């Protein structure tokens, strides 16, 4: 609801705009359904979506403003089913911050590399995620199954030469990742970053 009675509402937070929509506009629009918000954390919402066989979730920050024509990282879209949580164990750098995050899952006490994830980052989100890396840098690769002997059919492998360009992180951050499938080499194909999961213990992240 960017406008109301000639007043520009774009600098009002989402909660305020939704309340105006619900109380002022919706009574005059009987054929339009108002989409409710839910006072629940990400884990509970994801569990409910999965149990009902729904396609996914669209979420937006309650305090976000209406930023016309820009994708500023205030909202996320998560497809449920073709995705799960993964632990971030490193990244490949770019001139400004990073090009891709390196993610994996725990098999017992070993962190197993699964994918380089480049897609899903808008500039604001990339900056926010990069800030979370501060203080987690380490010289030791945390992945037990690296290096790999070859890149594989889809170029998803991480060889010793590739590893020379990587920055390693202690496995403390968890990310929700969408993907199309697992390849025969146990890597993700067509992976996409969705969001950080601060409510998830990295040690609980296993292959689903």
N, C-alpha and C positions, 0 to 999 in steps of 0.2 A: 504494500500500500504506500507508494511513493508520494501521493498527493491526497489531501482531504480538504474540501471546501476552499480550494484555492491556496491552501497552505502547503509549503514544501516540507514533507516529512522525512526526506532522505537522510537527514542527520539525526533522526530519532532512532534509538535502538530497536532491534527486531521485536522484542517483547512489547514495546509501546505501540508499534505499528500493527502488530497482530491483535492487540486488545481493541484498538480503534476499528479494525476490520471486523472483529467479532461483534462488537457492541453497536457500532454505527452503520456499517455497510451491510452486514449479513441479514439483518431483519428485512431489508429491502430486496434481497436476492434469494427468494425461497427455493430456487432450483439449483443453487450452488451449495456444495457441501464444504463446511469449514474443517480443515485438517487439524486435528488436535495435536498438542505437544505432550511429551511424556516425561514425568519427573523420575527418571531411572537412569542408571549408569549404562555405559556402552555394553558391558557384558550381559546385563539383563535383557536389554533390547535385542541384541544379537541372538540370544537364546530363544526369545519369544518368536522372532522372525523365522528361525530355523524350525521350531516346533510346529509352526503353522504352514510351513512349506512356501513362504513368501519369497519374492525375488531378491529383496535387499532393503537398504535403508538410505534415506537422504536426511542429513542432519546439518544444522546451521547454528552458529554461536548465538546465544540469546541477546548478547550485547552488540552484535554486529550492525553496522550501518548499511544503507543502501548505496553501494558503490557501483554506479551505472557504467556498463560497458567493460568492467574489469573482473577478472577472477582473482580474488585476493586471499584465498585460502580460508575464508570464514565458513565455508560449507564443505561437506564431504559427501561422497556417494560411495556406498559399499555394496557390492554384489555378494550375496550370501550363497554358499554352495561351492563355487569355484574360488575358494580362498580360505585363508586361515592366518594365524599369527606366526611371525617369524622373528628371530633375534637378529639384531643388527650387529655384525662383527667387524665392520670396516666400511670403507668407501673409496672410490676412485676420485681424485681431486680434479677440480676445474679451476680456471683463473680466479673465479669469484668465491666459490665454496666447494661444491662437489658435483660430479657428473652422474654417479650411480651409487646406491648403497648395496653392500654385500650382506646377504641374509642367509640364515640357516636355522636348524632346529637341533634339539638335544636328543641324542641316542645314548641313554645312560648318562655318563658324565662327559661325553664327547659332543662338541658342537660340530655339526655336519653342514658343510656349505651346500646351499640350494640354488642361489641365483644372484645375478647382478640385476638390480631393479632401477631402471631409468625413468620409466613412465609414471605419470600421476602427480608430478610436482609442478605447481605454479610457482612463480618467483617468490611470493611471500611465504608459502609453505616451505620451500627449499631453504630460505633463510632461517625460519623457525626451527626446522629440523637440524640444520647445521649448528645452531647455537647449543643444542642438546649434546653435541659431540665434545664440547669443551671439557677437559679434565678426564676424558675416557681414553685418550690416545695411549697406545702401547707399542713397543717394538716387536712384540711376539704375535704371530698370526694365531688367532683363537680357533681356527677351523682345523679339525683333526684329519680331514680328507683332502687337504691341499698340500702341495700342488698337484694338478692333474696332468696326465701325459698329453692330452690333446683337447682342443676346444669342443669337439663333438659336432654332430650334424647341424645343429642350430647355432653354433658358436657360443654356447652357454658355459663352456668349461673355463676354468681359470688355471692357466699354466704358470710355470715358474717365471717366465718372462713377464706375464701379466701381473704377477704378484709384486714385481719390483716397482710398479706404479701405484700400489695400493697403500692406503693409510689404515692401520689396524686400530680397532677399538675394543676395550673390555666389554664383554657381552652383557650389558646392563639395560639396553633399550629394546623394546618390543614394538613391532609394527604390524598392522593389518595389511595383508598383501592379497590382491586378486591375481588369478592366473587361469589360463585355459586348461593346462594339463601338466602332469609330470612326464618328462621324457624318459626314454629307456635308460638314460645315463643318470637318472635321479636328479634332474634339474627342472626348474619351472620354465614353462614356455609362455611367452606373452604375459609377463608379470607386470603388475601395476601397483604402486604405492597408494594406500588409502589414508591411513592415519597412524599416529603413534598410539600405543595402548599402555598408558601409565598405570592401569589397574591390573596388569598381568605380570606375574612373576616369570622372568626369563627361564628359570629352571623347569617351569611347567609347560614350556613350548616344545612339543614333540610333533612328529609327522602324523597327520590325521589320515 
